[in-house]
């Protein structure tokens, strides 16, 4: 059987996002979330304070207001805190933790009778979650995950959206936090919110990003927890306009595609032609995960490999294998090594001689990880290809390169090179080429 391998994944960091828009229309301007006529004065007070600016110098007295039992002071304190936490630099996240404001803000998140206070507290804590792992843990340890998940259900949309942001940030901290969020049913709730607000593009971008963090990490999450998000990511391949979020969604799809039993499900959803189309994009954040998903599909059956070929992947490989980014080259070399599993596929590959030439250049290079994938490619071509294919691939330089690898190369490279030589001899002799130039060239190695 042809050797098919899964290489180690070098995952790009899942980003925590800080909400940096203190003038967001969901909160600033006239608020409508306080509907009790008796609270008209509070509404007016809140609207006036939403117009104000605050600085880090205001932190101490804002904290005192947050600790107050007066509802007006509570609103003022949390509005000001939220605004200074939304700054791009010198945010007092650690100060919030040090003076024990987190439990107070979590308490405000429980105040269903004060929706605007609830919203501001959720927003402030979302930005605390954008800090360091230690800072995010200060919220998790005090029951923050359950509090945010609670806000996903039967709440005004602007409050639920804040909870989505926060849970996306917390999911980025690691698989243990992610799994707690999934066990609480957060992913299903986020999907329901998105489907109920189908025309809200901003919400969908935020939601897709959060869902992508809930579906990523090692070990991978249990499929029954995340499968409902799959259509959301597939839809993103056609409708998501933000390149960063699109890249996040495709990274999530890499995890769906790692299990071979899910490959038919992915193919039936029309994923491959959409991903191939995205290979025209210049952003590495899109190209690398798109190539990874396609590469994972190539680990499947022969029919699945041929389906990828039918969707025109080779012209993109022909272009992208020359890409200056090493990660792009690595993905393509790995994919090609797993693609060449039959004579039919190999015959199609050799119709792109520039791919073969580039593979030969990589074999001569000092790029150790790329060289190993290329050696696997030639090994598999020699095992599965026809004598015509071998004639197209092998030239005099090849034997000199193999000789150099056997003399000075990495141990693993030597082993693969020896297997390649073995299969080259086996195939040529099977086709009656005993005593040919191949045999003579190998004598000198």
Buried (B, 14 or more C-beta within 10 A) or exposed (E): EBEBEEBEEEBBEBBBBBBEEBEBEBBBEEBEBBEEEEBEEBBEBBBEBBEEEBEEEBBEEBBEBBBEEEBBBBBBBBBBBBBBBBBEEEBBBBBBBEBEBBEBBBBBBEBEEBBBBBBBBBBBBBBBBBBEEEBBBBBBEBEBBBBBBBBBEEBBEBBBBBBBBBBBBBBBBBBEBBBBBBBBEBBBBBBBBBEEBEEBEEBBBBBBBBBBBBBBBEEBBEBEBBBBBBEBBBBBBEEBEBBBBBBBBBBBBBBBBBEEEBBEBBBEBEBBEBBBBBBEBEEBBBBBBBBBBBBBBBBBEEEBBBBBBEBEBBEBBBBBBBBEEEBBBBBBBBBBBBBBBBBBBBBBBBEBEEBBEBBBBBBBEEBEBBBBBBBBBBBBBBBBBBBEBBBBBBEEEBBBBBBBBBEEBBEEBBEBBBBBBEBBBEBBBEEEBEEEEBBEBBEEB
